[in-house]
Amino acid sequence: MTNARQTGDGSTRRVPVLRRLRMRHLLAAWAVAVALVLLWQSLAYRGLMALAAEWEFDAFGRYYPAMTYLLLVVLLGSPVLWLMRGRADDHLPGRTFIRALLGVAIACALGSGLALATMIAQPGDDGAATRIVIGSSSAEGARAGVAVLVGDVIEDRVAGLSENLFVARRSFRFAPIVAPGDRGGSAPVRFFAEIGADNTLAMARRDGALQGILKPQALPGELVRLFRYAGVDVARDYQVLFATRDSLTWPYRVIAVELSVVALLCAAAALGLHLYRERRRQAGGKILPD
């Protein structure tokens, strides 16, 4: 389908308007999808984000999650810049680009809400604690929730990371826990515990046990890699004991805030472009029709 447009010399030229609009809508959807998929990969330590993290560890000795995410979004989402392309007599991006910004803002707002809902659904610190002796039958099929772990902490296999994100900074450390008296064993490690920055065990009880909130497979992917490089055989069905619910839900809170900030910035940019467009229209400026 084409649309006729009158030129300055009175002649009529045919322009494939519908095809151009479909391409712009497709590119806008691509940009939103790239941002969300990379966000999931960053959280799950999968795909391109994991490959980029592995390269950064090898090249720089550390991982920059926020900067990596931004660079990959810009690189893979760069085709959206086509939305800003106009003809030689056009001075402003069209409505499709403004709608793309609004689409990103809405997607980020929805992602922020999803992060908050996921945070709320995390195990709480109320209820009776389940006592789990590592290496015994009580450790089989351990469920998420308040738990007391009995075992030996391997202090010389502590792994930790420092995250410098857009809106927060945090350092966290974890240590493997094995069955009592089995420090030199070769069995895969199924339990890890959060520890303090000075290697003090978080929520340690007088009887030597550790109390906290148990959650399955909750180590950041970077730490799983570090543990395996240190010679720790991490079991596939491992569990992590967090000292508090705040430390358990911290990543979800940060993600929710970051997505909210991006949503506000995109919405503000879309509003600014719309107002500028309207002022130019009223002043007789040339503007892309779509």
NURORO-760200 format. One record per residue (C-alpha): chain; residue in one letter; y, x, z; residue number from 0. Coordinates in steps of 0.2 Angstrom, whole numbers, plus 5000, padded with zeros to 4 digits. Example, Ala and Ser with C-alpha at 12.3 -4.5 7.8 and 13.67 -1.06 7.14 Angstrom:
# NURORO-760200
SITE|A|A|4978|5062|5039|0
SITE|A|S|4995|5068|5036|1
***
This chain:
# NURORO-760200
SITE|A|M|5000|5000|5000|0
SITE|A|T|5017|5006|4995|1
SITE|A|N|5035|5001|4999|2
SITE|A|A|5050|5002|4987|3
SITE|A|R|5065|5011|4993|4
SITE|A|Q|5082|5011|4984|5
SITE|A|T|5089|5029|4981|6
SITE|A|G|5107|5034|4979|7
SITE|A|D|5108|5033|4960|8
SITE|A|G|5102|5015|4960|9
SITE|A|S|5084|5019|4955|10
SITE|A|T|5069|5014|4965|11
SITE|A|R|5055|5026|4971|12
SITE|A|R|5039|5021|4979|13
SITE|A|V|5035|5028|4996|14
SITE|A|P|5018|5027|5004|15
SITE|A|V|5025|5020|5020|16
SITE|A|L|5009|5012|5027|17
SITE|A|R|4999|5028|5025|18
SITE|A|R|5013|5039|5033|19
SITE|A|L|5013|5027|5048|20
SITE|A|R|4995|5027|5050|21
SITE|A|M|4995|5046|5050|22
SITE|A|R|5008|5047|5063|23
SITE|A|H|4999|5034|5074|24
SITE|A|L|4983|5045|5072|25
SITE|A|L|4992|5061|5077|26
SITE|A|A|5000|5052|5092|27
SITE|A|A|4983|5046|5098|28
SITE|A|W|4976|5064|5095|29
SITE|A|A|4989|5072|5106|30
SITE|A|V|4986|5060|5120|31
SITE|A|A|4967|5062|5118|32
SITE|A|V|4969|5081|5118|33
SITE|A|A|4979|5081|5135|34
SITE|A|L|4966|5070|5143|35
SITE|A|V|4951|5079|5137|36
SITE|A|L|4958|5096|5143|37
SITE|A|L|4962|5088|5159|38
SITE|A|W|4944|5083|5162|39
SITE|A|Q|4938|5100|5156|40
SITE|A|S|4949|5108|5169|41
SITE|A|L|4943|5097|5183|42
SITE|A|A|4925|5099|5178|43
SITE|A|Y|4926|5117|5172|44
SITE|A|R|4919|5113|5155|45
SITE|A|G|4922|5117|5137|46
SITE|A|L|4938|5126|5132|47
SITE|A|M|4945|5127|5149|48
SITE|A|A|4930|5135|5156|49
SITE|A|L|4929|5148|5141|50
SITE|A|A|4948|5152|5144|51
SITE|A|A|4945|5154|5162|52
SITE|A|E|4930|5166|5159|53
SITE|A|W|4941|5176|5147|54
SITE|A|E|4956|5177|5160|55
SITE|A|F|4944|5183|5173|56
SITE|A|D|4938|5197|5162|57
SITE|A|A|4955|5201|5156|58
SITE|A|F|4967|5199|5171|59
SITE|A|G|4955|5197|5186|60
SITE|A|R|4961|5179|5189|61
SITE|A|Y|4963|5162|5182|62
SITE|A|Y|4979|5153|5178|63
SITE|A|P|4974|5134|5177|64
SITE|A|A|4991|5126|5175|65
SITE|A|M|4997|5139|5161|66
SITE|A|T|4980|5138|5152|67
SITE|A|Y|4981|5119|5152|68
SITE|A|L|4999|5119|5145|69
SITE|A|L|4995|5132|5132|70
SITE|A|L|4979|5123|5125|71
SITE|A|V|4988|5106|5125|72
SITE|A|V|5002|5114|5115|73
SITE|A|L|4990|5123|5103|74
SITE|A|L|4978|5109|5100|75
SITE|A|G|4991|5095|5100|76
SITE|A|S|5003|5104|5089|77
SITE|A|P|4999|5093|5074|78
SITE|A|V|5010|5080|5083|79
SITE|A|L|5025|5090|5078|80
SITE|A|W|5022|5082|5061|81
SITE|A|L|5029|5066|5069|82
SITE|A|M|5046|5075|5070|83
SITE|A|R|5046|5080|5052|84
SITE|A|G|5058|5071|5041|85
SITE|A|R|5066|5072|5024|86
SITE|A|A|5080|5083|5020|87
SITE|A|D|5093|5069|5024|88
SITE|A|D|5085|5064|5040|89
SITE|A|H|5092|5070|5057|90
SITE|A|L|5082|5062|5070|91
SITE|A|P|5064|5059|5074|92
SITE|A|G|5058|5041|5070|93
SITE|A|R|5052|5027|5081|94
SITE|A|T|5034|5033|5080|95
SITE|A|F|5038|5049|5089|96
SITE|A|I|5047|5040|5102|97
SITE|A|R|5031|5028|5104|98
SITE|A|A|5020|5044|5105|99
SITE|A|L|5030|5050|5120|100
SITE|A|L|5028|5033|5128|101
SITE|A|G|5010|5034|5124|102
SITE|A|V|5008|5050|5133|103
SITE|A|A|5018|5044|5148|104
SITE|A|I|5007|5028|5149|105
SITE|A|A|4991|5039|5147|106
SITE|A|C|4997|5051|5161|107
SITE|A|A|5002|5036|5172|108
SITE|A|L|4985|5029|5170|109
SITE|A|G|4977|5046|5173|110
SITE|A|S|4987|5047|5189|111
SITE|A|G|4981|5030|5195|112
SITE|A|L|4963|5035|5191|113
SITE|A|A|4965|5051|5201|114
SITE|A|L|4972|5041|5216|115
SITE|A|A|4957|5029|5215|116
SITE|A|T|4945|5043|5214|117
SITE|A|M|4953|5051|5229|118
SITE|A|I|4952|5035|5239|119
SITE|A|A|4933|5034|5234|120
SITE|A|Q|4929|5051|5242|121
SITE|A|P|4918|5051|5258|122
SITE|A|G|4928|5048|5274|123
SITE|A|D|4928|5057|5291|124
SITE|A|D|4923|5042|5301|125
SITE|A|G|4906|5036|5306|126
SITE|A|A|4891|5045|5315|127
SITE|A|A|4888|5063|5309|128
SITE|A|T|4871|5067|5301|129
SITE|A|R|4863|5082|5308|130
SITE|A|I|4855|5093|5295|131
SITE|A|V|4845|5109|5298|132
SITE|A|I|4844|5119|5283|133
SITE|A|G|4827|5123|5277|134
SITE|A|S|4819|5108|5286|135
SITE|A|S|4815|5090|5280|136
SITE|A|S|4832|5084|5285|137
SITE|A|A|4840|5095|5272|138
SITE|A|E|4831|5085|5258|139
SITE|A|G|4841|5072|5250|140
SITE|A|A|4856|5075|5261|141
SITE|A|R|4870|5062|5257|142
SITE|A|A|4888|5063|5256|143
SITE|A|G|4898|5060|5272|144
SITE|A|V|4901|5067|5289|145
SITE|A|A|4887|5080|5293|146
SITE|A|V|4883|5094|5305|147
SITE|A|L|4875|5109|5297|148
SITE|A|V|4863|5120|5306|149
SITE|A|G|4860|5137|5298|150
SITE|A|D|4866|5155|5295|151
SITE|A|V|4882|5159|5287|152
SITE|A|I|4882|5173|5275|153
SITE|A|E|4899|5181|5279|154
SITE|A|D|4898|5195|5266|155
SITE|A|R|4896|5183|5252|156
SITE|A|V|4913|5174|5254|157
SITE|A|A|4921|5168|5238|158
SITE|A|G|4939|5161|5236|159
SITE|A|L|4953|5157|5224|160
SITE|A|S|4971|5154|5225|161
SITE|A|E|4979|5141|5214|162
SITE|A|N|4997|5141|5209|163
SITE|A|L|4999|5124|5201|164
SITE|A|F|5015|5114|5195|165
SITE|A|V|5018|5106|5212|166
SITE|A|A|5007|5115|5225|167
SITE|A|R|4999|5131|5230|168
SITE|A|R|4983|5133|5239|169
SITE|A|S|4970|5146|5244|170
SITE|A|F|4953|5141|5248|171
SITE|A|R|4937|5150|5253|172
SITE|A|F|4919|5145|5254|173
SITE|A|A|4903|5154|5261|174
SITE|A|P|4884|5151|5258|175
SITE|A|I|4874|5144|5272|176
SITE|A|V|4855|5147|5272|177
SITE|A|A|4841|5142|5284|178
SITE|A|P|4841|5150|5301|179
SITE|A|G|4834|5167|5301|180
SITE|A|D|4833|5167|5281|181
SITE|A|R|4848|5178|5277|182
SITE|A|G|4837|5189|5266|183
SITE|A|G|4828|5175|5257|184
SITE|A|S|4827|5173|5239|185
SITE|A|A|4827|5154|5238|186
SITE|A|P|4842|5146|5229|187
SITE|A|V|4857|5142|5240|188
SITE|A|R|4859|5123|5243|189
SITE|A|F|4873|5123|5255|190
SITE|A|F|4891|5130|5256|191
SITE|A|A|4904|5128|5269|192
SITE|A|E|4923|5129|5269|193
SITE|A|I|4930|5143|5279|194
SITE|A|G|4948|5148|5285|195
SITE|A|A|4958|5162|5277|196
SITE|A|D|4954|5174|5290|197
SITE|A|N|4935|5171|5288|198
SITE|A|T|4934|5159|5303|199
SITE|A|L|4922|5145|5301|200
SITE|A|A|4931|5129|5299|201
SITE|A|M|4926|5115|5312|202
SITE|A|A|4913|5126|5321|203
SITE|A|R|4905|5118|5336|204
SITE|A|R|4901|5127|5352|205
SITE|A|D|4882|5126|5348|206
SITE|A|G|4885|5136|5332|207
SITE|A|A|4883|5122|5320|208
SITE|A|L|4897|5117|5308|209
SITE|A|Q|4904|5099|5306|210
SITE|A|G|4913|5092|5292|211
SITE|A|I|4912|5081|5276|212
SITE|A|L|4897|5084|5265|213
SITE|A|K|4899|5082|5246|214
SITE|A|P|4887|5086|5232|215
SITE|A|Q|4892|5099|5219|216
SITE|A|A|4910|5100|5224|217
SITE|A|L|4913|5119|5222|218
SITE|A|P|4926|5123|5208|219
SITE|A|G|4917|5130|5193|220
SITE|A|E|4926|5146|5195|221
SITE|A|L|4918|5149|5212|222
SITE|A|V|4901|5145|5206|223
SITE|A|R|4903|5159|5193|224
SITE|A|L|4910|5171|5207|225
SITE|A|F|4895|5167|5218|226
SITE|A|R|4882|5170|5204|227
SITE|A|Y|4891|5186|5199|228
SITE|A|A|4889|5191|5218|229
SITE|A|G|4871|5189|5217|230
SITE|A|V|4870|5171|5225|231
SITE|A|D|4857|5160|5217|232
SITE|A|V|4867|5143|5217|233
SITE|A|A|4855|5128|5217|234
SITE|A|R|4859|5114|5204|235
SITE|A|D|4859|5101|5218|236
SITE|A|Y|4870|5111|5230|237
SITE|A|Q|4881|5103|5243|238
SITE|A|V|4898|5108|5250|239
SITE|A|L|4904|5105|5268|240
SITE|A|F|4923|5103|5269|241
SITE|A|A|4932|5105|5285|242
SITE|A|T|4943|5090|5283|243
SITE|A|R|4946|5075|5271|244
SITE|A|D|4963|5082|5267|245
SITE|A|S|4954|5098|5259|246
SITE|A|L|4941|5087|5251|247
SITE|A|T|4954|5076|5242|248
SITE|A|W|4968|5089|5239|249
SITE|A|P|4963|5092|5220|250
SITE|A|Y|4965|5073|5217|251
SITE|A|R|4982|5072|5225|252
SITE|A|V|4988|5087|5215|253
SITE|A|I|4982|5080|5199|254
SITE|A|A|4990|5063|5203|255
SITE|A|V|5007|5071|5207|256
SITE|A|E|5006|5082|5191|257
SITE|A|L|5002|5068|5180|258
SITE|A|S|5016|5057|5187|259
SITE|A|V|5028|5071|5184|260
SITE|A|V|5023|5073|5166|261
SITE|A|A|5023|5054|5164|262
SITE|A|L|5041|5053|5171|263
SITE|A|L|5047|5068|5159|264
SITE|A|C|5039|5060|5144|265
SITE|A|A|5047|5043|5148|266
SITE|A|A|5064|5050|5151|267
SITE|A|A|5063|5060|5134|268
SITE|A|A|5058|5044|5125|269
SITE|A|L|5072|5034|5133|270
SITE|A|G|5085|5048|5129|271
SITE|A|L|5079|5049|5111|272
SITE|A|H|5080|5030|5110|273
SITE|A|L|5097|5029|5117|274
SITE|A|Y|5103|5043|5105|275
SITE|A|R|5095|5035|5090|276
SITE|A|E|5104|5019|5094|277
SITE|A|R|5121|5028|5096|278
SITE|A|R|5118|5036|5079|279
SITE|A|R|5113|5020|5071|280
SITE|A|Q|5129|5011|5078|281
SITE|A|A|5139|5026|5071|282
SITE|A|G|5131|5025|5054|283
SITE|A|G|5120|5040|5056|284
SITE|A|K|5104|5042|5046|285
SITE|A|I|5088|5039|5055|286
SITE|A|L|5070|5038|5050|287
SITE|A|P|5065|5020|5048|288
SITE|A|D|5049|5023|5058|289
***
